[in-house]
Amino acid sequence: MNKGELLKKIKNHEIWESKFSLLIIGLAIVVNIAIWIILYFKIEPSSYPIPLHYNIYTGIDAIDYWYKIFIIPGFGITVILINVIIGLFFNLKEKIISYIMYTAAMIIQIILLASSIILTLGL
């Protein structure tokens, strides 16, 4: 399969007709962008370590360099990509599985947003 055939196959994929799929994937991407923006404006580069993980039972349990907090939105992008690829694969066979994958990506983004906000409240 050459590049032209692949682009044509992507362009004609059924996902472009599903408003639900496009809405959920779009919202997941918007939430991930919001995470990047929040962390970019709230985290200032410093030589001091910052909290990277908060546990409700023990409090802060991971401290490291400031730039490692960007693992959170990076993980979010990875989840979106993996879930969309799996969803595209299953969209041809079972649409409900693809909807579950897209919705799971959105829910994970919301959880990552909440954790980012909680981590930046004290900074």
For each residue, the residues with C-beta under 8 A, 3 or more apart:
1: 5 6 9
2: 5 6
3: 6 7
4: 7 8
5: 1 2 8 9
6: 1 2 3 9 10
7: 3 4 10 11
8: 4 5 11 12
9: 1 5 6 12 13
10: 6 7 13
11: 7 8 16
12: 8 9
13: 9 10 16 88 91
14: 17 18 91 92
15: 18 21 22 87 88 91 98
16: 11 13 22
17: 14
18: 14 15 21 22 91 95
19: 22 23
20: 23 24 99 102
21: 15 18 24 25 87 91 98 99 102
22: 15 16 18 19 25 26
23: 19 20 26 27
24: 20 21 27 28 99 102 103 105 106
25: 21 22 28 29 80 84 102 105 106
26: 22 23 29 30
27: 23 24 30 31 106 109
28: 24 25 31 32 80 102 105 106 109
29: 25 26 32 33 80
30: 26 27 33 34
31: 27 28 34 35 76 106 109 110 112 113
32: 28 29 35 36 73 76 77 80 109 112
33: 29 30 36 37
34: 30 31 37 38 113
35: 31 32 38 39 72 73 76 109 112 113 116
36: 32 33 39 40 70 73
37: 33 34 40 41
38: 34 35 41 42 113 116 117 120
39: 35 36 42 43 69 70 72 73 116 120
40: 36 37 43
41: 37 38
42: 38 39 120 123
43: 39 40 50 66 69 120 123
44: 66 123
45: 66 67
46: 50 66
47:
48:
49: 63 64 65 66
50: 43 46 63 64 65 66 69 123
51: 54 60 62 63 119 122
52: 62 63 64 68 69 71 119
53: 60 61 62 119
54: 51 59 60 61 115 118 119
55: 58 59 60 61
56:
57:
58: 55 61
59: 54 55
60: 51 53 54 55 63
61: 53 54 55 58
62: 51 52 53
63: 49 50 51 52 60
64: 49 50 52 68
65: 49 50 68
66: 43 44 45 46 49 50 69
67: 45 70
68: 52 64 65 71
69: 39 43 50 52 66 72 116 119
70: 36 39 67 73 74
71: 52 68 74 75
72: 35 39 69 75 76 112 115 116 119
73: 32 35 36 39 70 76 77 112 116
74: 70 71 77 78
75: 71 72 78 79 112
76: 31 32 35 72 73 79 80 108 109 112
77: 32 73 74 80 81
78: 74 75 81 82
79: 75 76 82 83 105 108 109
80: 25 28 29 32 76 77 83 84 105 109
81: 77 78 84 85
82: 78 79 85 86
83: 79 80 86 87 101 102 104 105
84: 25 80 81 87 88 101 102 105
85: 81 82 88 89
86: 82 83 89 90 98 101
87: 15 21 83 84 90 91 97 98 99 101 102
88: 13 15 84 85 91 98
89: 85 86 92
90: 86 87 93 94 95 97 98 101
91: 13 14 15 18 21 87 88 95 98
92: 14 89
93: 90 97
94: 90 97 98
95: 18 90 91 98 99
96: 99 100
97: 87 90 93 94 100 101
98: 15 21 86 87 88 90 91 94 95 101 102
99: 20 21 24 87 95 96 102 103
100: 96 97 103 104
101: 83 84 86 87 90 97 98 104 105
102: 20 21 24 25 28 83 84 87 98 99 105 106
103: 24 99 100 106 107
104: 83 100 101 107 108
105: 24 25 28 79 80 83 84 101 102 108 109
106: 24 25 27 28 31 102 103 109 110
107: 103 104 110 111
108: 76 79 104 105 111 112
109: 27 28 31 32 35 76 79 80 105 106 112 113
110: 31 106 107 113 114
111: 107 108 114 115
112: 31 32 35 72 73 75 76 108 109 115 116
113: 31 34 35 38 109 110 116 117
114: 110 111 117 118
115: 54 72 111 112 118 119
116: 35 38 39 69 72 73 112 113 119 120
117: 38 113 114 120 121
118: 54 114 115 121
119: 51 52 53 54 69 72 115 116 122 123
120: 38 39 42 43 116 117 123
121: 117 118
122: 51 119
123: 42 43 44 50 119 120
